[in-house]
Amino acid sequence: MKFKGIIFDLDGTLVNSLEDIADAMNIVLEGLHYPTHDYDTYQYFIGSGLRNLVSKALPAATNEDTQIDQCYDLMISAYRTICTRKTKPYDGIFELLDELKSKNIKMSVFSNKADELTKEITEVIFPNYFNPILGLTTEPLKKPNPEKAVNISDSWGCKPEEIIFVGDSDIDMQTATNAKMFAVGVLWGYRPEEELISNGAKMILKTPLDLMSIL
């Protein structure tokens, strides 16, 4: 089957945003006199949305809904000011996107990051590559819920089976499987190969341009 479109995760797949996310959350933790975390720890907090990351970063004794909500608002405020300070595309991503664009492959971004931030980061770093760009709007619709992924394929006039879903985490592979799309995991992101395979990855990429072998 000829694939007609590709949906990309953002963090850990297209861009390395770990340091900006971690810095923003640590600003909040420091302001509250709570322990902060190093970048390696944040690597395992990323993937299920920023509210979930806030919950994981807070001390267990303070981890209740009101505190999470307050700290989430503080974190988003801090992150909004620095979200493209250290965030950079991974090596080879622009080369891959240019190849796909030259072949008229449709491309979209679907992230569990807040919608406004997903759009801002993607549009700043990758202008004129992706349509649509979708982030998290409501908790029930976050990945691995496949609804938004299927909506993207519908908007393209494609069947889910004609779409490749590329990501770096178990959540991404589960989303692809739930949407009946072709799941592709990347090794340059935040999670190990074993996690990707055990959650449904049909192909593993060592470099971005390895994706072209499917096409």
C-alpha positions in Angstrom: 0.0 0.0 0.0 1.2 3.5 -0.8 1.3 5.7 2.3 -0.2 9.1 1.6 0.4 11.0 4.9 2.5 11.0 8.1 1.5 12.2 11.5 4.4 13.1 13.8 4.6 13.4 17.5 6.5 16.6 18.5 8.6 16.3 21.7 11.3 13.6 21.3 10.4 13.0 17.7 10.8 16.3 15.8 12.4 18.4 18.5 14.4 17.9 21.6 12.4 20.1 24.0 13.4 18.3 27.2 15.5 21.1 28.6 13.0 23.9 28.1 10.2 21.8 29.7 12.4 20.8 32.6 13.7 24.3 33.2 10.1 25.7 33.3 9.0 23.1 35.8 12.1 23.5 37.9 11.3 27.3 38.1 8.0 26.4 39.6 9.5 23.9 42.0 12.2 26.3 43.1 9.6 29.0 43.7 7.7 26.6 46.0 10.9 25.4 47.7 10.3 21.9 46.5 13.1 19.6 45.2 13.9 19.9 41.5 14.8 17.2 39.1 17.6 16.6 36.5 17.0 16.3 32.8 17.4 12.5 32.9 14.5 12.3 35.3 12.3 14.5 33.2 12.9 12.2 30.2 10.4 9.8 31.9 7.9 12.5 32.8 7.3 13.5 29.2 4.7 12.0 26.9 1.3 12.1 28.6 0.8 15.9 28.6 2.2 18.7 30.7 -0.4 18.4 33.5 0.7 14.8 34.0 4.3 15.9 34.0 3.5 18.5 36.7 1.9 15.7 38.8 5.0 13.5 38.4 7.4 16.3 39.3 5.6 17.4 42.5 6.5 15.8 45.8 4.1 13.0 46.6 2.9 14.7 49.8 1.6 17.7 47.8 0.3 15.8 44.8 -3.4 16.6 44.9 -5.7 18.1 42.2 -5.7 21.7 43.5 -2.0 21.9 43.8 -1.5 20.2 40.4 -3.8 22.7 38.8 -2.1 25.7 40.4 1.4 24.4 39.5 0.3 23.6 36.0 -0.8 27.2 35.4 2.6 28.4 36.8 4.5 25.9 34.7 2.6 26.9 31.5 3.3 30.6 32.3 7.0 29.9 32.7 7.2 27.6 29.7 5.5 30.0 27.4 8.4 32.5 27.8 11.1 30.0 27.2 9.5 27.3 25.0 11.9 27.8 22.0 15.0 28.9 24.0 16.8 25.5 24.0 14.4 23.5 21.9 15.9 22.4 18.6 15.1 20.0 15.8 16.9 16.7 15.8 19.7 16.1 13.3 18.3 15.0 10.0 14.7 16.2 10.6 14.8 19.1 8.1 16.3 16.8 5.5 13.5 14.3 6.0 10.8 16.9 5.9 12.1 18.3 2.7 12.2 14.9 1.1 8.6 14.2 2.2 7.5 17.6 0.9 9.1 17.0 -2.5 7.0 13.8 -2.8 3.8 15.6 -1.8 3.4 13.5 1.3 0.9 15.1 3.7 2.3 15.9 7.1 0.8 16.7 10.5 1.8 17.2 14.1 -0.2 15.6 16.9 1.1 16.2 20.4 0.0 15.8 24.0 1.5 19.2 24.7 -1.0 22.0 25.2 -2.5 23.0 21.8 -1.3 26.7 21.9 2.3 25.6 22.7 2.3 22.8 20.1 1.3 25.3 17.4 3.7 28.0 18.6 6.8 25.7 18.7 5.9 23.9 15.4 5.2 27.1 13.5 8.4 28.8 14.8 10.7 25.9 14.1 9.0 24.3 11.1 7.1 27.0 9.1 5.1 25.7 6.1 5.5 22.0 6.6 2.6 20.8 8.7 -1.2 21.0 8.4 -3.0 20.5 10.7 -1.0 21.1 13.9 -2.9 19.7 16.9 -2.1 19.7 20.6 -4.0 18.8 23.7 -7.3 20.6 24.2 -9.1 18.3 26.6 -7.8 15.5 28.7 -10.2 12.8 27.3 -8.8 13.5 23.8 -5.1 13.1 24.6 -3.1 10.2 23.2 -3.5 7.2 23.1 -7.0 8.2 22.3 -6.9 7.9 18.4 -9.8 10.3 17.7 -7.7 13.3 16.6 -5.4 11.1 14.6 -8.4 9.6 12.7 -9.8 13.2 12.3 -6.5 14.1 10.6 -6.7 11.2 8.1 -10.3 12.1 7.4 -9.4 15.7 6.7 -6.8 14.5 4.2 -9.3 12.2 2.6 -7.2 9.2 3.5 -7.9 5.9 5.2 -6.1 5.3 8.5 -4.2 2.4 6.9 -2.7 4.9 4.5 -1.1 6.9 7.3 2.2 6.5 9.1 2.3 7.6 12.7 5.8 8.5 14.0 6.7 8.9 17.6 9.2 8.1 20.4 7.1 6.7 23.2 4.7 3.9 24.2 1.9 6.4 24.0 2.6 7.1 20.4 2.7 3.5 19.4 -0.5 2.8 21.2 -2.1 5.8 19.5 -1.1 4.5 16.1 -2.4 1.0 16.9 -5.7 2.3 18.2 -6.1 4.4 15.0 -5.1 1.5 12.8 -2.2 3.4 11.4 1.4 2.2 10.7 3.3 2.7 13.9 6.9 3.8 13.6 9.2 4.4 16.6 12.3 6.6 16.7 15.4 5.9 18.7 16.7 9.5 19.1 13.8 10.4 21.5 13.2 9.9 25.1 12.3 6.2 25.4 14.1 2.9 24.6 13.6 0.5 21.7 12.1 -2.2 23.8 9.3 0.1 24.9 8.4 1.0 21.4 8.4 -2.6 20.1 6.4 -3.9 23.0 3.7 -1.2 22.4 3.2 -1.9 18.7 6.0 -0.4 16.7 6.1 -2.0 13.2 9.4 -0.2 12.3 12.2 1.4 14.3 14.2 4.4 12.9 17.8 5.0 13.8 17.9 8.2 11.8 15.1 10.3 10.3 15.9 9.5 6.7 15.4 5.8 7.4 11.7 6.6 7.1 12.1 7.0 3.3 12.7 3.3 3.0 8.9 2.7 3.7 8.0 5.2 0.9 
